[in-house]
Amino acid sequence: MSKTNKAKVVILEEYCKGCGCCNVACPKGLLTPGTRINIYGYNPAVFIDNDGECQGCALCARFCSDAAIEIYQYD
């Protein structure tokens, strides 16, 4: 039986300042500091969920002070 994502996290790179709050908030550790630099000179976070572990708890979005995270849930 294959696992599928129940949720997808989208980082709005133009708003993310790379503060790391979402990295700490994610109970599964699915957000990491990115290596790309946005137009403001920050390294936005990156969502990596190769195993479909994200349950869409939205803690990352709640902890984001810049509202740079969107959560999309799937059935």
C-alpha positions in Angstrom: 0.0 0.0 0.0 1.5 3.3 -1.0 1.4 6.5 1.1 0.0 9.7 -0.3 0.2 13.2 1.0 -2.8 14.3 3.0 -1.6 17.9 2.9 0.8 20.1 1.0 2.6 23.1 2.5 3.4 26.0 0.1 6.0 28.5 1.1 5.4 32.0 -0.4 9.0 32.7 -1.1 8.5 36.5 -1.6 7.2 36.8 2.0 9.4 34.3 3.8 12.3 35.8 5.8 13.8 32.5 6.7 13.4 33.0 10.4 13.1 29.3 11.1 9.9 29.4 13.2 8.1 27.0 10.9 11.1 24.6 11.1 10.8 24.4 14.8 6.9 24.3 14.8 6.7 21.3 12.4 6.3 18.1 14.5 7.5 16.0 11.6 10.5 18.2 10.7 9.3 18.6 7.1 10.4 22.3 6.8 14.1 23.1 6.4 16.1 26.3 5.7 16.4 26.8 2.0 19.5 27.6 -0.1 17.8 29.9 -2.6 17.7 33.6 -2.0 14.5 35.6 -2.6 14.3 39.1 -4.0 14.8 40.6 -0.5 17.9 38.6 0.2 16.4 36.0 2.6 16.6 32.2 2.4 13.0 31.0 2.4 12.1 27.7 4.0 11.6 24.6 1.9 8.9 21.9 2.4 10.2 18.4 1.8 7.8 15.5 2.3 8.9 12.6 0.1 7.1 10.0 2.3 3.7 11.7 2.6 4.1 12.4 6.4 2.4 15.8 6.4 -1.0 15.6 8.1 -1.9 19.3 7.6 -1.8 20.3 11.2 -0.9 23.9 10.1 1.4 24.5 13.1 4.0 25.9 10.6 1.5 28.4 9.3 0.3 29.4 12.7 3.9 30.1 13.8 4.8 32.1 10.7 4.7 35.8 11.6 4.8 36.8 8.0 1.9 34.7 6.8 4.2 33.1 4.2 2.7 29.6 4.4 -0.3 28.1 2.8 -1.7 24.6 3.6 -3.6 22.6 1.1 -5.4 19.5 2.4 -6.4 16.5 0.3 -8.9 13.7 0.8 
